[in-house]
Amino acid sequence: MMAMMMGQNQQMSDNMNKMMQNMAAMQNEKDPAKMKSMMAEQSAMMQQMRDQMMQQGGMMQNMSGMRPC
């Protein structure tokens, strides 16, 4: 389980780096179609990261024996 969490952390870090690169590119983008595509990619990465965080939170609760309220 620890190896899986470490892998997820690496993936989240990779996604954050990609998002930062995209944000910098978006600031300079003038083409509305490219901007829309970049925003869709950002949204998909954010959703993926949210899902991963929720999954990790569930794993942490299971490991600690806590039950959600």
Secondary structure as GFF3:
##gff-version 3
##sequence-region A 1 69
A	DSSP	alpha_helix	2	28	.	.	.	ID=ss1
A	DSSP	alpha_helix	32	64	.	.	.	ID=ss2
###
